[in-house]
């Protein structure tokens, strides 16, 4: 008389598939959209390269400045020869 209900119904299967499609659409748009992860990662690599170049330039400028000061005799153990001193 009573049969046991095993498995899922067709309605539950269709609802599950629809929810999975919606989630996949949101995930794809989040990854590849205008402000998504992929464009953000591409821009981040450009920013990192520019930052590395700027840091290298600053370090080279600092080394050049210090070398010029050491060669001009203004280094450790010398007195400040600024005006008014």
Backbone bond lengths (Angstrom), bond angles and torsions (degrees), N, CA, C in turn:
res aa  C-N    CA-C-N  psi(-1)  N-CA   C-N-CA  omega(-1)  CA-C   N-CA-C  phi
1 X - - - 1.431 - - 1.528 110.98 -
2 X 1.338 114.77 -55.62 1.461 118.03 179.24 1.517 108.90 -97.20
3 X 1.287 114.43 127.41 1.461 115.48 176.02 1.530 107.66 -104.87
4 X 1.278 115.41 144.79 1.467 118.93 -178.01 1.519 108.94 -78.09
5 X 1.334 115.18 145.83 1.462 120.16 -178.88 1.519 108.02 -99.95
6 X 1.292 114.65 108.41 1.450 120.70 178.97 1.516 108.30 -114.10
7 X 1.331 115.75 146.83 1.445 120.08 178.50 1.530 111.54 86.96
8 X 1.322 115.28 -173.97 1.450 119.86 -178.46 1.515 109.52 -108.48
9 X 1.292 114.73 155.79 1.455 118.45 179.77 1.518 109.85 -82.61
10 X 1.288 116.48 165.60 1.449 122.58 179.28 1.523 110.74 -64.66
11 X 1.316 117.29 -35.66 1.458 121.36 179.73 1.534 110.26 -65.09
12 X 1.302 117.50 -44.07 1.465 121.00 178.78 1.525 110.50 -64.26
13 X 1.303 117.54 -36.57 1.454 121.14 178.33 1.525 111.37 -66.56
14 X 1.323 117.48 -43.24 1.463 121.72 179.11 1.525 110.15 -65.18
15 X 1.312 118.25 -42.92 1.468 121.68 178.70 1.526 110.09 -62.49
16 X 1.306 117.68 -42.36 1.467 121.47 178.72 1.523 110.89 -62.63
17 X 1.314 117.68 -43.20 1.465 121.02 179.66 1.521 110.91 -65.35
18 X 1.322 117.87 -41.37 1.467 121.26 178.64 1.528 110.61 -62.83
19 X 1.307 117.29 -42.99 1.472 120.60 179.01 1.520 110.59 -64.26
20 X 1.326 117.75 -40.94 1.464 120.82 177.83 1.528 111.79 -64.44
21 X 1.321 117.77 -37.82 1.465 120.84 177.36 1.523 110.89 -65.58
22 X 1.322 116.80 -42.08 1.473 120.61 177.84 1.523 110.47 -62.47
23 X 1.314 117.63 -45.68 1.468 121.08 179.18 1.529 111.66 -63.68
24 X 1.323 117.34 -39.24 1.464 120.43 178.51 1.527 110.62 -65.83
25 X 1.327 117.10 -39.76 1.462 120.72 178.40 1.518 111.20 -63.24
26 X 1.316 117.06 -43.77 1.468 120.88 178.80 1.520 110.43 -64.75
27 X 1.314 117.62 -42.13 1.469 120.77 -179.71 1.520 111.48 -65.40
28 X 1.320 117.93 -40.95 1.464 120.58 179.56 1.515 110.97 -67.28
29 X 1.340 117.11 -42.25 1.464 118.94 178.87 1.526 110.84 -67.31
30 X 1.317 117.38 -32.92 1.466 120.71 177.41 1.525 110.87 -67.95
31 X 1.305 117.44 -35.31 1.463 120.93 -178.15 1.523 112.45 -80.36
32 X 1.332 117.45 -42.07 1.459 120.83 -171.95 1.516 114.32 -110.40
33 X 1.321 118.67 3.24 1.461 121.32 -178.34 1.519 112.23 -69.21
34 X 1.335 115.61 -178.09 1.465 120.98 -176.49 1.529 111.26 -60.39
35 X 1.307 118.19 -41.71 1.467 122.02 178.02 1.522 110.84 -109.36
36 X 1.324 116.99 31.66 1.456 121.59 -175.96 1.516 113.07 -80.48
37 X 1.314 114.33 -174.35 1.462 120.59 -175.96 1.524 112.99 -71.77
38 X 1.313 117.91 -37.96 1.462 121.02 -177.12 1.531 111.31 -66.08
39 X 1.342 120.03 -51.49 1.471 119.07 176.58 1.528 112.52 -62.48
40 X 1.325 116.53 -34.80 1.456 120.31 178.65 1.527 110.67 -64.45
41 X 1.328 116.74 -40.06 1.468 120.51 179.21 1.526 110.79 -68.54
42 X 1.337 117.63 -37.65 1.460 120.02 177.59 1.524 110.63 -64.17
43 X 1.321 117.19 -41.51 1.460 120.58 177.87 1.524 111.37 -67.60
44 X 1.316 117.00 -34.97 1.463 120.43 -179.48 1.524 110.90 -63.93
45 X 1.321 118.30 -37.25 1.463 119.78 178.71 1.528 110.56 -67.90
46 X 1.337 117.30 -36.41 1.463 120.16 175.90 1.525 110.89 -65.08
47 X 1.331 115.74 -43.75 1.467 119.66 178.98 1.528 111.38 -62.53
48 X 1.322 116.60 -38.98 1.460 120.34 -179.93 1.534 110.60 -65.72
49 X 1.316 117.14 -40.63 1.463 120.24 178.78 1.529 110.76 -65.58
50 X 1.324 117.22 -42.47 1.465 120.57 177.89 1.524 111.31 -64.79
51 X 1.328 116.52 -39.94 1.464 120.66 179.69 1.518 110.85 -66.03
52 X 1.320 116.79 -38.86 1.463 120.68 178.47 1.531 110.72 -63.89
53 X 1.328 116.50 -42.03 1.465 120.38 179.18 1.531 110.79 -65.66
54 X 1.327 117.25 -41.67 1.459 120.72 179.95 1.536 110.85 -66.21
55 X 1.312 116.95 -40.56 1.461 120.71 178.52 1.519 111.01 -64.67
56 X 1.320 116.49 -42.58 1.459 120.81 178.40 1.526 110.82 -61.92
57 X 1.331 117.47 -41.70 1.460 121.20 178.51 1.529 110.77 -63.84
58 X 1.324 117.51 -43.86 1.461 120.46 178.78 1.529 111.53 -61.87
59 X 1.323 116.86 -41.97 1.461 119.83 179.48 1.528 111.22 -66.02
60 X 1.324 117.02 -41.20 1.462 119.91 177.78 1.528 111.02 -64.39
61 X 1.335 117.19 -39.82 1.464 120.57 177.10 1.526 111.29 -63.16
62 X 1.336 116.77 -40.95 1.461 120.66 179.60 1.529 110.79 -65.74
63 X 1.317 116.99 -41.99 1.464 120.66 178.67 1.527 110.20 -64.25
64 X 1.315 117.70 -42.90 1.468 121.12 178.41 1.526 110.71 -62.48
65 X 1.307 117.22 -42.58 1.454 121.49 179.51 1.531 110.65 -62.49
66 X 1.324 116.17 -47.00 1.458 119.85 -179.47 1.528 111.36 -65.78
67 X 1.317 117.76 -39.36 1.465 120.80 176.89 1.522 111.25 -61.52
68 X 1.316 116.37 -42.08 1.473 119.00 179.87 1.524 111.13 -65.98
69 X 1.316 117.19 -35.77 1.469 119.89 178.69 1.525 111.64 -70.59
70 X 1.319 116.37 -39.31 1.463 119.83 179.88 1.528 109.89 -67.89
71 X 1.317 118.10 -41.29 1.459 121.54 -178.94 1.524 111.99 -70.53
72 X 1.329 117.57 -25.74 1.465 119.63 179.54 1.533 111.84 -84.81
73 X 1.311 117.37 0.84 1.453 120.92 176.98 1.519 114.04 90.88
74 X 1.298 117.48 5.05 1.464 120.41 178.09 1.508 107.51 -101.30
75 X 1.282 116.11 90.85 1.455 120.69 -177.43 1.509 109.45 -145.95
76 X 1.285 118.10 -161.66 1.463 121.50 179.41 1.530 111.06 -61.79
77 X 1.302 116.86 134.26 1.451 121.42 177.90 1.516 113.94 91.14
78 X 1.314 118.99 -2.49 1.458 120.74 177.46 1.513 109.18 -104.22
79 X 1.306 115.67 158.22 1.456 119.65 179.76 1.508 110.58 -89.89
80 X 1.299 114.74 153.86 1.464 120.77 178.72 1.520 108.38 -68.76
81 X 1.315 117.58 125.71 1.455 121.31 -178.25 1.517 110.54 -107.87
82 X 1.320 116.74 35.56 1.446 120.27 179.32 1.516 109.36 -77.06
83 X 1.340 117.74 154.43 1.464 121.06 -179.13 1.526 110.53 -59.81
84 X 1.316 115.87 139.32 1.458 120.74 178.23 1.509 113.45 87.88
85 X 1.317 117.31 0.70 1.456 118.46 -179.27 1.502 110.97 -94.63
